[in-house]
Amino acid sequence: MKKNALIIYNPKAGKNGAAHMLPYVVESLRKRNCRCVAWPTLPGYGCEEILADEEGKFDFVVCCGGDGTLNHAINGLMRLEEKPQLIYLPTGSTNDFAISLGLNKDIETACSKVEDTQPFYYDIGKFNKIYFNYVAAFGAFTQVSYTTPQEMKNQLGHAAYIIEGIRRLPIGQYHKRTVISEDRVLHGDFVYGSVSNSTSIGGMSLPVKNEVSMNDGLFEVFLIKAPKNMADLQSIITSILTQNFDNRYISYFKTRNVHFEFESPTPWTLDGEYGGDVTETHISVVNKAIGILK
């Protein structure tokens, strides 16, 4: 029986974009008895719009792009009543999500999964009314993913994020934040916060990766307090670069739900995409929401 595959690709993701992959993806899927329709993401007509227009027509969605492209695809899939299975071919500069899931970048290997592989159902994060795959974050480092020049990201990969993040880490900037989870309430001058379901953020492997499960209904929360001087800043940078988070400026815990309150509108990033400025947000885990072939 023929299967129907919808291919969504971002022509601008990564060094050469995903467009060069398209003939090979189609060829590999056609060999496996799949009918293929391919759509590029365009300004004003991205993953969400494509998936809404094509709802109910496909057994598989093949997403070719970076983590940002996948974020938009997930938001489109989460709005569908019947969700097709997902194949992700990462072509971005960092590909945190692919690293966490151990996805194979080889086109032939990835497409072969349509034949007999059972999907792996993983957790999705909900940020107020929108969704994210692996990380929602605010503060230092978070603007780096969408303000670092694409050329720099292509040349340096995850090192670009670390270099830019350290350069932007603020001294003497204090913003009161309140963090409320299921078992704790924290008040402090946090310059960074993230809620993640990943073993890698910005290309950096997390030291707690052995504790991370992609489908346990729990996300990991990291918070960094504001440095008061250069010595504090150096301590934080050393912890990040050595991946040792045993530091009085850094907090880590797991949760199903977490609420953030801010004194003023604060920008967030979701999977490397700009997520808007908010004074309050609730983040929850949607357990085993998406089935991916890996």
N, C-alpha and C positions, 0 to 999 in steps of 0.2 A: 504494500500500500504506500502510495506517495505521501510524503510529509510536506508541509508548507513552512518555509522559512522566510522571515522578514529580516533583512540585513539593514541595520542603521549604522552609518559610518560618519565620523567627523573628519572632513578633509584636512583640517589644520592641526590635529593632535600629533604631538611628537615631532621628530626631525623632518620626516617626509610626509606626515599625514597618513591617514588610513586608506586613502584612495588607491595607492599602489597595491594594497592587499586584496582589493575587491575581486579581480579576476580569479585569483587563487582560491578565495573563499567560495565563490560561486562554483568553480570547477570541483572543489572538494565536496561540496554539498550535493551537487548534481550527480556525482558518482555514487552518492548514497541515496539516490531516488528522492531527492527533495526538489520541489518547485521553489524558486527563489525570486523575491522582489527586493530591490535595494533602493534605499532612500538616503541621500546625504543630509546632514543637519545644516540648515540655512538660517540666517537671521530672520526671526519671526516665524520660523517653521522648524522647530527642533524635535527632540525625542517625544516630548509630551504630546505635541500636536500630531505627529506621525502615528503614534500608538493609538490615540483616540480615533483617528480616521480609519485605522486598519483593524480595529477591535474585532475579535472573533474570527479573523481570517487566517490565523497562523498558529502552528504548533510550537514553533521556536522563534525567539528573537535573538539575533546575533548582533551584539553591540561591539563595534570597532572604534576605539578611541581611548582617551585617558579617563582618569577617575571622575573628572567633571562631566564628561559625556555619559558615563555610567550613572552618575547622580541623577541626571535628567531622565535617563531611561527608567530608573527605578521609580521616580515620581510618576512617570507615565504608567508603569505597570501597576503600581499600588492603587491607581484609580480605576483599574479594570475589574470587572466582576469576575471574569475567568482569566487567570493569569497564565500566559504561555511560559514554557520553560526558557531559561536564559543561557546563552553562551556568550562569554566575554572574551574578546581578543584585545588585550591591552596594547595600546600604541603610544601612551603618554610618556612624559619624561621621568616620572617617579613610580606610578602604578602601585601604590600602597595596598590597595585591595587585592590585587592579583598576588602580591607577595604573601599576604596573610593567608589566602586560600591555597597557595601553592599551585596556581593555575599555570598551565603550559602555554607558552607563547607560540608554539609551533602550530600553524594553521591546520595541517593535516591531522595532527593529534587532537586538536580541539574539536574539529568538525566530525571526527570519527565517533564522538560521544553521542551523536544523534542515533546511532545504531542500537545500542543496548545498555547504555549507562543510566542508572537511576539518578534522579536529581538529588543534590544536597540542599536541604532547606536551611537557610540561615536567617539570622535576626536582622531586622531593619530598625533604625532609630526614627522616632517621630519628634520633630521640632515644631512645637505648636501645631500648625496644620500642614506642614510639609515634611518630607522624608529625607533621610540620608543613609548612605551605605555603611560608613565606617567611622566618621568623626564629625562632631560639631564642636567648634572651638571659638574662643574670644581672646582678645588681648595680643600680647607679643607673639610673634611668629605667624599669627593667623592671616594677616594681610599679605604675607610673603607670597603665598601660592598664586594670588591673582594680581600682584603688583611687580613681582620679579619678571624682568623681560624674558620672553619666550626663548630668545637666542641664548641667554645665560642658562636657562633651565635645560635646553637641549645640549649645551656644551658640558655643563657640570653635573647634570642630574641632581641627586638629592643633596650634594654638597652646596648647590646654589641656595637651597632653602636654609641650611644651617648657617651659611655665611651671612645671608641677608637677615635672618632671625637674630643672630647675635648682635649684628650692627644696630638693629632697631630696639633691642631690649632697653627699656627706659629706666632711668635713675631719677628718683625724686618725684615721680608721678604716682599719686595715690588716689585710688577710686574705691570707695567702700562697696563691697559686694556681699550679698547674703546667699548662701548655698544651703538648700534644704533637701535632704534625701530621706529615705525610709527610716534611717536609724541615727541621723545626726543633723545638727544645724551648725553651720560655720559662718562666722563673720570675719572679714579681713580685707586688707588691701591686696587683692589678688591681681597680678598683672597678666596672668594667663590661666585659662581653664579649658579643659577638653573633656568630652564624653565620647568614648571610642569603643569600637568593636574590632580591634585590629592589633596585629603584632608589629606594625610598622606605621609611623606617622612622618610624613615628609621624607620618606626614604630611610628614616632612622629606626633601627630595630629596637624595640622596647625591652628593657631588662626583665619585665614580668610576662614575656610572651608565653612562657609555659603555663601561665595561669589563664590565658585568654582562650575562651571557647567561642566559636562563631554562632553557636545555636543553643546556649544555655540560658537564654532569657536575661542575661546580665551584661551591662556595659561597664567599662572601667573609667573612673573619673580621676583626672590629674589636675592639681591646682598648684600654681607657683605664686608665692608672696612677693610683694614689691621689694627690690633691693634698696637699702638706705644709703649705701655708699659703694665705692668701687670694690671693696673687699667682699661685700655681699654679692655683687654682680659676678665677680670671679668665681665665687663658691657655686653659684647657680650654673654658670657656664661649664665649670669643671664637671658638675654632676651630669649635665646633659651630654657632654662630649664623651665622658667615661661610662655613660649609661648606668650610673649608680644613683638611685633616687633616695638613698638614705640621707636626707638633708632636711634641716628644720624649716627650710623655705618651701619644701615640696610636700604635698599631701596626695595620697592615693587610696581609693576605695572602690568597691563594686556596688552597683545598684540597679534596680529595675526602673526607678523613677527618680528624677532629680529636678529641682526647681531653682531658678536663678533670679535674683532681684538686683537691680542696678540703680544708682542714684541718677544717672543720665543715660540717654540712648547709647548703646554699645554695639559695635559691629561684630557680627559672627561670620564664620566661614563654615560651609557644609561641604565636605568632601572636596575642599579646595575651591569651591565656588562661593561667591559672595552671597550670604544668607540674610542680609538686612540688618538694620539697627533696631534694637529692642531695649526696653527698660525691664522687661520681665519675660521669662520663657519657661515652659515646662517641657522636659524631654523624657520620653518613655520608650520602652523597648517593645517592638511588635515581634513576638517570638515566631521563628521559622516561617517568615512571611513570603520569601522568594525561593524558588527552586532553580538552582544553577547546575549545569552539567560541567563536571570537572574531572 
